[in-house]
Amino acid sequence: MKIQEDQRFAGLKPFEKKLWLATPTMHGEEQKWVDDAIRTNWVSTVGANINEVEAQIAAYVGVKYAVALSAGTAALHLATKLAGEKLYGQARPNQGTLQGHRVFCSDLTFDASINPVAYEDGEAVFIDTERDTWNMCPDALEKAFEIYPEVRLIVLAHLYGTPGKMERIREIAQRHGALIVEDAAESLGAKYLLDGKWVETGALGDYNCISFNGNKIITGSSGGMFLTDSREDAEKVRKWSTQSREAAPWYQHEEVGYNYRMSNIIAGVVRGQIPHLDEHIAQKRAIWERYEQGLADLPVKMNPWDREKSVPNFWLSCMIIDEDAMAPQLRGEQDYLYQCEPGKSSPHEILDALAAFNAEGRPIWKPMHMQPIYRTHAFITAEGNGRGRSNAYIAGSGVDIGADLFRRGLCLPSDNKMTAEQQDRVIEIIHRCFR
């Protein structure tokens, strides 16, 4: 039966214009700086816009240096490569800096966090999630070091704009002599209380990365940055990102390089967005809080955060359905099936209902250890090895928090241009799914 024919949704009308998950919000200043780049003919990978956004973002985050790059993924790649070089030495041109080495990685994240490990010929070991913030579990990380004590690199992402438990994770990393690549692509503007001081995400790791992708809290349509307090590291990343050109009167190369530099036009868009970062965060927080209040009478919870030690940027508002309110749902590799039950619902029923009324939602990130490409990689939970935990005779504990969040969770429309009236209609659609 089509959603529109379901009597639970009688009287509701689709949104006239698509209500998106998250889209760019332009303010006008962007055009000024883009036009300036074109007018002055600085449209390549050097120019005043690039210089200015590097300085402004470094000052905002509280680091000494920022290197503007073509994407957050480029920043993650060069951060991961740099970490590998610091740990294991300069790689040969035909191999990555992590060849033969394992890396502990966030499990519940977008694959852009993890793929750079493969780019550098390393092997990702996935660390399960904890329920308090939906980020890397420190207890699972401790178990991982018990199993693989030789590991010296951690790649950590802050999910949906919420900081992870960085105090414990940093302590664990320091105790084991491990470096941290911080993926703050989703969390620019989020803060974490560390040693009594509020620190921005993007300044909590040894190598730090942010994104200006089209759906992020501010955008350049694309783009990203590598952030650091080390001038040496900034200069190395800047060199690699411009094809590793040496200071010679001809093109000379002693290292493998990449075409990863941000264009001055993209930087112009970012430059016009920066003054509105705090405004966007406030709008996103208001959306999260309206969902929390509007859904309080349903058997669901919003994506959590540590209210004493962190302040998210609330990039995406997400919810998870209580276990006893989950209607049956099955997923294949590319399709799904669910059953409607009175008083219960499932992520895909809600997502289908939103889509039927012209609104966009999204499943929670599918954990990396469940992805076909990484199914042979190790996965560590708070209890230890997360693979092969059960057989026909011995029941496994079933601890797999990331898989559970994926099964019961979904991302809600979170566009900061969404009106309160539009959000109320989204909340009404969700309520009707539980009838």
N, C-alpha and C positions, 0 to 999 in steps of 0.2 A: 504494500500500500504506500502511495506517495505521501510525503509529509503533509502537503497541502490538503490532502483528503482526510487526514487524521483529525478526528473531532476535538482532540486535545488542543489543537492549534486554531480552532475556528475563530474567526474575527480578526486574526492577525494579518497584516499586510506586509509584503516584502519592502525592504528599504528601496527607495527610488534610485539611489546611487549606492554602489557597492561600499559596504562598510569593511574596511581592510584590517588585517592584523596589525600592521604598522607600516606607515609610508613616510617619505620625506616631508618635512614641513618647512617651506621656504618663506623668507621674510622680506626679501627685496635687496638687502645689502649684498647678497651673493652675486647678483647681476652686476653691481658696481665693480666688484673686484675681478670678475670674469672679463668684463668689458675693458678694465684697466690692463689686464694681461694681453688682450688682443690689440688694444690701442698702442701699447708700447712694444708689441711684437715679441714679448716674452711668453711664448706659448709652449715651450718645451719643458725640460726637467730642471730648469733653474729660473729664478726670478724672485721678486719681492714678496709675492704671496707665500711661496714656500718658506722663505726665511721667517716671515711673520708668524705663520701657523706653527712652525717648529718652536719658536720662542714662546708663543702664547700657551700652547698645550703643555710645554715643559714647565712653565710657571704655574699653570693651573694644577697639574698633577703633583708638582713639587719635586721634580727631578732636574738635573742640570742640563741634560741633552735630550733632544728628540730628533729622529731622522724620519722624514716624510717619505712614505713608500707607496707603491701602486695599490696595495691591498693589505688588509690585516693578515691574510695568509702569507704574503711576502715577508711581513714583519716576523711572523711565527717561524717561517722557514729560516730566516737569517739568524734569529735568536737561537733556534735549535742547533743550527750549524755552528754558531759561535760557542755555544755551551759544549758541544762535542769537541771542538778544537781546543778549548781551554782544558778539558778533561783528558783528552787522549792524543792531542797533537794534531798538526796540520795533515789533512788527508791528501792522498794522491788525486790527480785529476779524474781518475776513473773509479773513485770510490768515495762514499760519504764519510763524514767525521765520526759517525756512530757505528760504523761497520763492526759487527761482532759484539755489540753491546745492547743490553736491555735498558728500557726507559720506563719508569712508572708514570702512567697517564690517567687523567680523569676519564671515567667511563661514560658518564652521562653528559655528552657534549656533542657539538657538531664536528664532523670529521676533519674540518680545517684545523682543529687543534692538534690532531693526531697525525695527519698525513705527512707533515714535515719530518717526523721521525723516520718514516719510510723513505722520504726523499734522501735522507742522510744514511740510509742503509741500516738503521737501527731496528730493534724489535720492541714494539710497545707491549707493556704488561699493564692490563687495565685494573684500576683500583675502584672498588665499589663505592657507592654513594651513601651519604648519611641523610637521615630524614629531617634534621633540624634546619638545614639550608639547601638541601638537594645538591650538595657539592661533594668533593672528594672526602671520604671518610678517614679521619686520622687513625682510628683503630685498625682499619684495613691496611693503611699505609704501614703501620707498625708491623703487621703480619707479613706484608710484602718484603720488608727488609729482613725478617727472620728467614724467609724462604730464599731470597736473592740478596744476600748481604753485599754483593759486589756492585750493586747499582749505585750510580752517582748522579742521576738526573731525574727530575720530576717535572712533568708538564701538567700544569693545573689551570682549569678554567673556572671562572665565576659565572654560574648558570643564571641566565635571564636577568642579569644585573645585580645579583645578590652575592656579596662576598662570602667566600668559604671560611673555614675555621683556621685562619692564617697563623694565629699565635702557636697553636699546637703543630701545625704542619711545618712552620719554619723551625720550630724547636727540634722536630724529628729530623728534618733535613740537615740541620747543623750538626746534630749528634752523629749522623752517618756520613758526614762530609759530602752531602749532595747539593747540587745547584738546583734552582727553581726557575723554570720558564713560566712566567705568569701570562696567561691568556685573559686579558681584560677587554676583549673585543666587545662584549655585551655590557660591560659594567662601567664605562667611562662616567665619572662623576659620583660613583659609589665610594663609600668611606668605611674604614675599619679601624677600631680602637686598638692600637698596638703600643704596649708599654706606656699607657696613659696618654698617648697622643693620637689624634685622628689622622690617619694616613689614607691617601687616595689609592684606589686600585689602579694598577699601572705603576706603582712605586713599591710593591710588596715583594717582588721577586728579585732574582739576580739579573734576569733579562725580561723585559716587560713589553707587552704588545697591546695596541688598541686598533679598532676598526672604524672606518667612516663609510661602511657599506650603506646602500640606499635605505635600509630599514632600521639603522642604528639610531641612537639617541640624538646625535647630530650626524650629518652626512656630507660627503663631497660627491655623492653618487657612487663613488668607489674610493679607495684609498685606505691607508693605515699608517701606523707609526711604531717605530722601535723606540723605547724609552729607557734611559739609563743615567746613572751618576758617573759613569766612566767615560772620559773623553776618548780613551784608547778604543773602547768598544764601539762608541758612536762612529769614530773615524773608520774602523774596520767595516762596519755595516754599510756606511756610506760608500766605501770603496767597492765592496762586493755588489752593491745595488747599481753601480754604474759600470758594469762589465769588468771590474777589477783593473781599471786602467792604471798603469804606473806613470810616474812623473818623468816622461820621456817626450821628445819632440815628435815621436811617432807612436802608433798604437803598440804598446808593449804590455804583456800580461804574464804575471808570475803565479797567479791563482785563477781558479775558475770563477767567473763572474756571472751576474744576472742583470737583466734589464728591468729593475724593480723600482726605479725612482718615481715619485709622484710628479705629475705634470703641474705646471704653474696655473693652468686653468682649473683643474680639480682643486688645487690649493685655494683658489679664489672662492670656490663654493664653500669650502671648509671655513675660510676666513670670515665669510658672512654669517656662518652658523654659530661660531664660537660664542658670540655675545648672548646667544639664546639658550645655551646649555642648561643653566640653572632653571630657566623658565620651562624648558621641556621636561626636566626632572620633576618639577612641581606638578605639571600637568599629568605626567605618568603616575605620580603618587596619588593624586586625586582619583584617577581611574581605578587604581588598585583598591583604594579605601572604599569607593562606591561599590565595587564588587563585593568586598568583604562584608559590608553592611547589607547589601541587597540580597546576598545569598546566605545570610546567617541562619535562616530558618530551614535550610536544606541540609541533607547529610553530605556536605562537601566541606573542604577546607582550601584556603588560598595558599599559594606557594609561600613557604615560611622564611623567616629571617631572624637573626639574633638581634633583638631590639636593644640589648645593652652594649653590644660590641660592634654593631654595623649599622650603616644606613645605605640601603640599596638605591639604585637609580630607577628601579621599578620599570625597566625597559619593557618587559612583557608581564601581563597579569595572567597567572595560571591557576588552575584549580585541580584538586584530586578528589575523587568520589570515595566516600567511606566504603570499606570492604563489604559491610552488610547491606549496602544500597547499590551494589554493582549488579546490573543485569548481565545475563550471559553475553559474552563477546568473544569472537575468534578472529585471529589475524593470520593471513598467509604472508608470503613475501611481498605481494603487491595488491592484495585485496583483503576484504574483511567481511564479517557477518555478525549480526547481533540480533538479540531477541528483546522485544519490549515486555516489560513487566510492570504492573501497577506499583507506584511508590519507589521504583528503582529506575536507573538509567545507566548508560555507558558512554565513554568518550565519543565513540563513533555515532551513536544516536544523536548526541548533542551537536557534534560537528555537522552531521547531515541536516539537522534542523536549522542550524545557523545558515548553512549554505542555501537551503530552500528559501530562506527569507533574505538572501543576498548579503550575507555577512560571512567574513572569513575567520575561521579558527585553524588550529593546527594541533596534531598530536605532540606530546612531549617528545624531545629528541629520543630516538631509538638508541639504547646504549651501544657503545662501540663493541663490547664483547658479544653482542647478538648480531652484528653486521656480518654478512656473508664473507666479506674480504678478511675479517679478523677472527673468524671462528676457531682458528687453530692457535690463537694467541692466549697466553695465560690470563686468568681473571682471578683477582684476589678479593675476598670478602673479609669482614671482621673475624670470621672463624677460620680463615686460611684459604686454601685452594677452593675456588668457586666452580671448578669444572669437575664433572664426574662424581658428584656428591651422593648419588643414590644408585641402587641396582634393584633387582627383583626381590632381594632378601632384606636389604637394609634401607630404611627410609632416610632420605637426606633431610637436613634441617630446612632447606628451602630458602635460606638467607640469600637474597638477591634483590637488594633495595632498588637499584636502578631499573631492573625489569619490572618491579611492582609499580614504580612511579610511571613508567611507560604504559603499563597496562591500564592504570586507573586515572591518569592525568591528561590534561589538555590545556592548550594555550588559547586564551580568549581574545576577542577583538580589543586591541590596546592602542589604537591610533590616537595620538594626542589631539587630533582635530575632531574626534568623536564628541558629540554633545551629550549632556546629561540625559536628555530625552531619548536619544538613540541608545545610550547604554541601558536605560531603564527597559527598553524594548528587548535588548539582548538578555537582560536578567529575567524578563517575563518568559522569553522562549525557553530558557533553561529551566525555570520553574515548571513549565508545562511538560517538559520531558519527564519529570518525576511524577506526573499524575497517573 
